[in-house]
Amino acid sequence: MMEPAEQMGCRFGLCDVLRHGDRIVMAPSRGLSVVSDSLGRVILIDNKKGVAVRMWKGYRDAQCGWLEVQEDVKRHHRTSSGSVTRASSQHPRTALFLVIFSPKKGLIEIWTTQQGPKVAMFTASKSG
């Protein structure tokens, strides 16, 4: 059985009368969200501060998602007998990437979040 809907208040907002958010996707860590809008923009939002951190233009009908990658670091330890053993890292680092599919351009782009550069770009079918 479903619970009845609850009213939610708005803590933060971006005041722009012409802009309408089409899609919103929250990062796995829940600290960031990405919004694609009616003006062909992709906006990176800091959920804790409630501010737009970065904006990409020219992405009409964009579909966005997140890619979280853990570092695969192997440490080598030499035992007293001289043999080498491998032990995985106790706390591997995690990197977060934003994935943007632009159907108009037929491209999939992968960006590092916040101030980072584009790290990869692939061609894709414009029809999905």
Contacts in CASP RR format, 6 or more apart in sequence:
PFRMAT RR
TARGET T0000
AUTHOR 0000-0000-0000
METHOD contacts of the structure
MODEL  1
MMEPAEQMGCRFGLCDVLRHGDRIVMAPSRGLSVVSDSLGRVILIDNKKG
VAVRMWKGYRDAQCGWLEVQEDVKRHHRTSSGSVTRASSQHPRTALFLVI
FSPKKGLIEIWTTQQGPKVAMFTASKSG
11 50 0 8 1.000
12 50 0 8 1.000
12 51 0 8 1.000
13 50 0 8 1.000
14 43 0 8 1.000
14 52 0 8 1.000
18 38 0 8 1.000
18 39 0 8 1.000
19 37 0 8 1.000
19 38 0 8 1.000
19 39 0 8 1.000
19 41 0 8 1.000
20 37 0 8 1.000
20 38 0 8 1.000
21 35 0 8 1.000
21 36 0 8 1.000
21 37 0 8 1.000
21 38 0 8 1.000
22 35 0 8 1.000
22 36 0 8 1.000
22 37 0 8 1.000
22 38 0 8 1.000
22 61 0 8 1.000
23 35 0 8 1.000
23 36 0 8 1.000
23 62 0 8 1.000
23 63 0 8 1.000
23 64 0 8 1.000
24 33 0 8 1.000
24 34 0 8 1.000
24 35 0 8 1.000
25 33 0 8 1.000
25 34 0 8 1.000
25 64 0 8 1.000
25 65 0 8 1.000
25 66 0 8 1.000
26 32 0 8 1.000
26 33 0 8 1.000
26 47 0 8 1.000
27 33 0 8 1.000
27 34 0 8 1.000
27 66 0 8 1.000
27 96 0 8 1.000
27 113 0 8 1.000
28 66 0 8 1.000
28 68 0 8 1.000
28 96 0 8 1.000
29 68 0 8 1.000
29 96 0 8 1.000
30 47 0 8 1.000
31 46 0 8 1.000
31 47 0 8 1.000
31 48 0 8 1.000
32 44 0 8 1.000
32 45 0 8 1.000
32 46 0 8 1.000
32 47 0 8 1.000
32 53 0 8 1.000
32 96 0 8 1.000
32 113 0 8 1.000
33 44 0 8 1.000
33 45 0 8 1.000
33 47 0 8 1.000
34 42 0 8 1.000
34 43 0 8 1.000
34 44 0 8 1.000
34 45 0 8 1.000
34 64 0 8 1.000
34 65 0 8 1.000
34 66 0 8 1.000
34 98 0 8 1.000
35 42 0 8 1.000
35 43 0 8 1.000
35 45 0 8 1.000
36 42 0 8 1.000
36 43 0 8 1.000
36 59 0 8 1.000
36 61 0 8 1.000
36 62 0 8 1.000
36 63 0 8 1.000
36 64 0 8 1.000
37 43 0 8 1.000
40 57 0 8 1.000
40 58 0 8 1.000
40 59 0 8 1.000
40 60 0 8 1.000
40 61 0 8 1.000
40 62 0 8 1.000
41 55 0 8 1.000
41 56 0 8 1.000
41 57 0 8 1.000
41 58 0 8 1.000
41 59 0 8 1.000
42 55 0 8 1.000
42 56 0 8 1.000
42 59 0 8 1.000
42 62 0 8 1.000
42 64 0 8 1.000
42 100 0 8 1.000
43 52 0 8 1.000
43 54 0 8 1.000
43 55 0 8 1.000
43 56 0 8 1.000
44 52 0 8 1.000
44 53 0 8 1.000
44 54 0 8 1.000
44 55 0 8 1.000
44 98 0 8 1.000
44 113 0 8 1.000
44 114 0 8 1.000
45 51 0 8 1.000
45 52 0 8 1.000
45 53 0 8 1.000
46 52 0 8 1.000
46 53 0 8 1.000
53 114 0 8 1.000
54 114 0 8 1.000
54 115 0 8 1.000
56 100 0 8 1.000
56 111 0 8 1.000
58 102 0 8 1.000
59 100 0 8 1.000
59 102 0 8 1.000
60 102 0 8 1.000
60 104 0 8 1.000
61 102 0 8 1.000
61 103 0 8 1.000
61 104 0 8 1.000
62 100 0 8 1.000
62 101 0 8 1.000
62 102 0 8 1.000
62 103 0 8 1.000
63 100 0 8 1.000
63 101 0 8 1.000
63 103 0 8 1.000
64 98 0 8 1.000
64 99 0 8 1.000
64 100 0 8 1.000
64 101 0 8 1.000
65 98 0 8 1.000
65 99 0 8 1.000
65 100 0 8 1.000
66 96 0 8 1.000
66 97 0 8 1.000
66 98 0 8 1.000
66 99 0 8 1.000
67 96 0 8 1.000
67 97 0 8 1.000
67 98 0 8 1.000
67 99 0 8 1.000
67 110 0 8 1.000
68 94 0 8 1.000
68 95 0 8 1.000
68 96 0 8 1.000
68 97 0 8 1.000
69 94 0 8 1.000
69 95 0 8 1.000
69 97 0 8 1.000
70 92 0 8 1.000
70 93 0 8 1.000
70 94 0 8 1.000
71 89 0 8 1.000
71 92 0 8 1.000
71 93 0 8 1.000
71 94 0 8 1.000
71 95 0 8 1.000
72 92 0 8 1.000
73 88 0 8 1.000
73 89 0 8 1.000
73 92 0 8 1.000
74 86 0 8 1.000
74 87 0 8 1.000
74 88 0 8 1.000
74 89 0 8 1.000
75 86 0 8 1.000
75 87 0 8 1.000
75 88 0 8 1.000
75 89 0 8 1.000
76 84 0 8 1.000
76 85 0 8 1.000
76 86 0 8 1.000
77 84 0 8 1.000
77 85 0 8 1.000
77 86 0 8 1.000
77 87 0 8 1.000
78 84 0 8 1.000
79 85 0 8 1.000
95 112 0 8 1.000
96 112 0 8 1.000
96 113 0 8 1.000
97 110 0 8 1.000
97 111 0 8 1.000
97 112 0 8 1.000
97 113 0 8 1.000
97 119 0 8 1.000
98 110 0 8 1.000
98 111 0 8 1.000
98 112 0 8 1.000
98 113 0 8 1.000
99 108 0 8 1.000
99 109 0 8 1.000
99 110 0 8 1.000
99 111 0 8 1.000
100 108 0 8 1.000
100 109 0 8 1.000
100 110 0 8 1.000
100 111 0 8 1.000
101 107 0 8 1.000
101 108 0 8 1.000
101 124 0 8 1.000
102 108 0 8 1.000
102 109 0 8 1.000
103 126 0 8 1.000
103 127 0 8 1.000
103 128 0 8 1.000
104 126 0 8 1.000
105 126 0 8 1.000
106 123 0 8 1.000
106 124 0 8 1.000
106 125 0 8 1.000
106 126 0 8 1.000
107 121 0 8 1.000
107 122 0 8 1.000
107 123 0 8 1.000
107 124 0 8 1.000
108 121 0 8 1.000
108 122 0 8 1.000
108 123 0 8 1.000
108 124 0 8 1.000
109 118 0 8 1.000
109 120 0 8 1.000
109 121 0 8 1.000
110 118 0 8 1.000
110 119 0 8 1.000
110 120 0 8 1.000
110 121 0 8 1.000
111 117 0 8 1.000
111 118 0 8 1.000
111 119 0 8 1.000
112 119 0 8 1.000
END
